Amino acid sequence: MQLAFSSNAYLSFSIEETIRRIAGIGYRGIELLADVPHAWPAGLLPERVDAIRTALDEAGLTISNINAFMMNAVADPRQPYWHPGWTDPDPHYRAIRREHTKRSLQLAADLGAPHITTEPGGHLAEGQTRADAADIFYDELMPCLDVAESLGVGLLIEPEPELLIERFDEYLAFVARLDSPRVGLNFDVGHAYCVGEDPQDWVAQMAEHTVHYHLEDIAATRVHQHLIPGHGAIDFDATLAAIQQTGFDGWLTVELYPYGDAPDAAAREAKEFLDAKLAVLI
């Protein structure tokens, strides 16, 4: 298991500076935000892709994942972080999400990243049933899976509180409809905790689907607010031990976007906490 840090905590910095800072703290991996101000695919010239590749090489960082979940560039006033959703009733609007996902897959291929993450459907609209939303999500996702398969890049679905797929049984029911080796699970331990699924109880059950992990802490209230590991109620001893027991040898990416005012301090404290926990497992 290796630790990475998500660039979405560094929205006040260029991607080159973000790469230097994350590497300087000691992480060996970075989750690249496919969004402004780092790597919004729709506006990313080839020269900028080359600059990102050069910065990664100079810092010795590997891309753990490309985060195509967040869409600050659209600046939707209802929810600036991730609208448009896959299940928006307006087909023209949700097409923005679909085409963004295709571009993010191409960006991953261009940069040698193994996979991207995306939202698990959106909020249910007024009068929209879960079945209707799931059908829309399926129809919009399938063209992206074709792209993922042609590029050899993974497309990971990340269950999220209050969206169409919140829980692991919902994830399993949806992906059973998909026949693609490129589909996988981004297991966000904080999101699981928020919906009452303590992560250590689900790691083994979801291991055959899990390709990548997001790590953050959550308060005992289970309110969806990302905290530095060690600041909340998640049992990281049990969770990390469960991950190790599955034989997982991929990336554990720390995601602390609420700490944009002091991302270096948050990244450093998280790494120190997790390094100590992981050292006990060796």
C-alpha positions in Angstrom: 0.0 0.0 0.0 1.2 3.5 -0.9 0.1 6.9 0.2 -1.0 9.6 -2.2 -2.6 13.0 -1.7 -5.3 14.6 -3.7 -4.6 17.9 -5.4 -8.1 19.1 -4.7 -6.9 20.6 -1.4 -4.6 22.9 -3.4 -7.0 25.0 -5.4 -5.1 28.2 -4.5 -2.0 26.8 -6.2 -1.0 25.9 -9.8 -0.7 22.2 -10.5 3.1 22.5 -10.8 3.4 24.1 -7.4 1.0 21.6 -6.0 3.1 18.7 -7.3 6.2 20.2 -5.7 4.5 20.7 -2.3 3.0 17.2 -2.2 6.3 15.6 -3.1 8.1 17.8 -0.6 5.9 16.5 2.2 7.0 13.0 1.3 4.1 11.5 -0.6 5.0 9.4 -3.6 1.6 9.7 -5.3 -0.8 12.4 -6.3 -4.4 12.3 -7.3 -4.7 14.8 -10.1 -7.8 17.0 -10.2 -9.4 17.0 -13.7 -10.8 20.5 -13.0 -9.9 24.1 -12.6 -7.3 25.3 -11.7 -5.3 22.1 -12.3 -6.2 20.0 -15.3 -9.7 20.8 -16.7 -9.6 18.6 -19.8 -11.8 20.7 -22.0 -9.3 23.6 -21.9 -6.0 21.7 -21.5 -3.6 22.4 -24.3 -1.0 19.7 -25.2 1.7 22.0 -23.9 0.0 22.0 -20.5 -0.2 18.2 -20.5 3.5 18.1 -21.2 4.2 20.6 -18.4 2.3 18.4 -15.9 4.2 15.3 -17.1 7.5 17.2 -16.6 6.6 18.4 -13.2 5.6 14.9 -12.1 8.9 13.5 -13.4 11.0 16.1 -11.7 9.2 15.6 -8.4 9.2 11.8 -8.6 5.5 11.6 -8.2 3.1 9.0 -9.7 -0.5 9.7 -10.5 -2.6 7.5 -8.2 -5.9 8.5 -9.8 -7.5 11.2 -11.8 -10.4 12.9 -10.0 -13.1 13.5 -12.6 -15.8 13.7 -9.9 -15.4 17.4 -9.2 -16.5 20.0 -11.8 -15.8 23.4 -10.3 -15.3 24.7 -13.8 -19.0 24.6 -14.5 -19.7 26.7 -11.4 -23.3 25.5 -11.0 -24.9 27.6 -8.2 -26.8 24.6 -6.8 -23.6 22.7 -6.0 -20.4 24.2 -7.4 -18.2 21.1 -6.7 -19.7 18.4 -8.9 -22.8 19.5 -10.9 -23.7 18.6 -13.6 -24.8 15.1 -12.4 -25.1 12.0 -14.4 -28.9 11.8 -13.8 -29.9 15.5 -14.3 -33.3 15.6 -16.1 -31.9 17.8 -18.8 -30.1 15.6 -21.3 -28.1 18.6 -22.7 -26.8 19.4 -19.2 -25.9 15.9 -18.2 -24.0 15.6 -21.5 -21.5 18.0 -20.1 -20.7 15.3 -17.4 -20.5 12.6 -20.0 -18.2 14.5 -22.3 -16.0 15.6 -19.4 -15.7 11.9 -18.4 -14.5 11.0 -21.9 -12.0 13.8 -21.9 -10.7 12.8 -18.4 -10.2 9.2 -19.6 -8.1 10.5 -22.5 -6.2 12.7 -20.1 -5.5 9.6 -18.0 -4.2 7.8 -21.0 -2.0 10.7 -22.0 -0.5 10.9 -18.6 -0.2 7.2 -17.9 -2.7 7.3 -15.0 -4.4 3.9 -14.3 -8.0 5.2 -13.8 -10.4 8.0 -13.1 -13.1 8.4 -10.5 -16.6 9.7 -11.2 -19.7 10.5 -9.2 -22.3 7.6 -8.7 -25.2 9.3 -10.3 -26.6 12.6 -9.0 -29.3 13.7 -6.7 -32.8 12.4 -7.5 -34.8 15.2 -9.1 -38.3 16.0 -8.0 -40.5 13.1 -9.2 -37.6 11.0 -10.4 -37.6 7.4 -9.2 -34.4 5.5 -8.3 -35.1 3.1 -11.2 -35.5 5.9 -13.7 -32.3 7.6 -12.4 -30.4 4.3 -12.6 -31.5 3.8 -16.2 -30.3 7.3 -17.1 -27.0 6.8 -15.4 -26.5 3.5 -17.3 -27.3 5.1 -20.6 -24.9 8.0 -20.1 -22.1 5.8 -18.7 -22.0 3.2 -21.4 -20.4 5.5 -24.1 -17.7 6.4 -21.5 -17.1 2.7 -20.8 -16.5 2.2 -24.5 -13.8 4.9 -24.3 -12.3 3.4 -21.2 -12.0 0.0 -22.8 -10.5 1.4 -26.0 -7.9 3.4 -24.0 -7.2 0.7 -21.4 -8.1 3.1 -18.5 -10.2 2.2 -15.5 -13.5 4.0 -14.7 -14.2 3.9 -11.0 -17.5 4.7 -9.4 -17.3 6.4 -6.0 -20.4 6.0 -3.7 -21.3 9.3 -2.1 -23.8 10.3 0.6 -27.1 11.7 -0.7 -26.4 10.7 -4.3 -28.0 7.9 -6.3 -25.4 5.3 -5.2 -24.7 5.8 -1.5 -24.1 2.3 -0.2 -22.2 -0.7 -1.3 -25.3 -2.9 -2.0 -26.5 -0.1 -4.4 -23.1 -0.1 -6.1 -23.2 -3.9 -6.5 -26.7 -3.8 -8.0 -25.8 -1.2 -10.5 -22.5 -2.6 -11.7 -24.1 -6.0 -12.2 -25.7 -4.4 -15.2 -22.3 -3.5 -16.7 -20.2 -5.9 -18.6 -16.8 -4.2 -18.6 -13.5 -5.1 -17.0 -12.7 -1.4 -16.8 -15.4 -0.7 -14.1 -14.3 -0.6 -10.5 -14.9 0.8 -7.1 -13.3 3.8 -5.5 -13.8 2.9 -1.8 -14.0 6.1 0.1 -13.8 5.2 3.8 -15.3 8.4 5.0 -18.3 8.1 2.7 -19.0 4.6 3.9 -18.8 5.8 7.5 -21.3 8.6 6.8 -24.0 6.2 5.6 -23.5 3.8 8.5 -21.2 1.3 6.8 -18.1 1.2 9.0 -15.3 0.7 6.5 -13.5 -2.1 8.4 -16.7 -4.2 8.0 -16.9 -3.8 4.3 -13.3 -3.9 3.0 -13.2 -7.7 2.6 -16.7 -7.8 1.1 -15.8 -5.2 -1.6 -12.2 -6.3 -2.2 -12.8 -7.9 -5.6 -14.3 -4.6 -6.8 -12.0 -2.1 -5.0 -9.3 -0.6 -7.2 -8.4 2.6 -5.2 -9.1 4.0 -1.7 -9.9 7.5 -0.5 -8.9 8.2 3.1 -10.3 10.9 5.3 -11.8 11.0 8.8 -15.4 11.8 9.7 -16.8 13.0 13.1 -18.8 10.7 15.3 -22.0 12.5 14.1 -21.3 10.8 10.6 -21.9 14.2 9.0 -20.2 14.4 5.6 -17.3 16.7 6.4 -13.8 15.5 5.5 -11.4 15.7 8.5 -7.7 14.9 8.8 -7.2 11.3 9.8 -7.1 11.1 13.5 -9.5 14.0 14.0 -12.7 11.9 13.8 -14.2 8.6 14.8 -13.2 6.2 12.0 -11.2 3.2 13.3 -8.1 3.5 11.1 -6.3 0.6 13.0 -9.1 -1.8 12.0 -9.7 -0.3 8.5 -6.0 -0.4 7.5 -5.6 -3.8 8.9 -8.6 -5.0 6.9 -7.2 -3.5 3.7 -3.8 -5.2 4.3 -5.5 -8.5 4.9 -7.0 -8.4 1.4 -3.6 -8.2 -0.1 -4.3 -4.7 -1.6 -1.1 -3.2 -2.9 -2.4 -0.1 -4.6 -2.8 3.6 -3.7 -4.5 5.0 -0.6 -5.2 8.6 -1.5 -5.8 11.1 1.2 -8.6 13.6 0.2 -8.8 16.7 2.3 -10.3 19.4 0.1 -11.9 21.4 3.0 -8.3 22.3 4.1 -7.6 24.7 1.3 -6.5 27.4 3.6 -3.6 25.3 4.9 -3.2 22.2 2.7 0.5 21.6 3.5 -0.2 21.3 7.2 -3.2 19.0 6.6 -1.2 16.8 4.2 1.7 16.6 6.6 -0.4 15.7 9.6 -2.3 13.1 7.7 0.9 11.5 6.4 2.4 11.4 9.9 -0.7 9.8 11.3 -1.1 7.2 8.5 2.6 6.4 8.4 2.5 5.5 12.1 -0.6 3.3 11.6 0.9 1.5 8.5 4.3 0.9 10.2 2.5 -1.2 12.8 1.2 -3.5 10.0 4.5 -4.2 8.5 
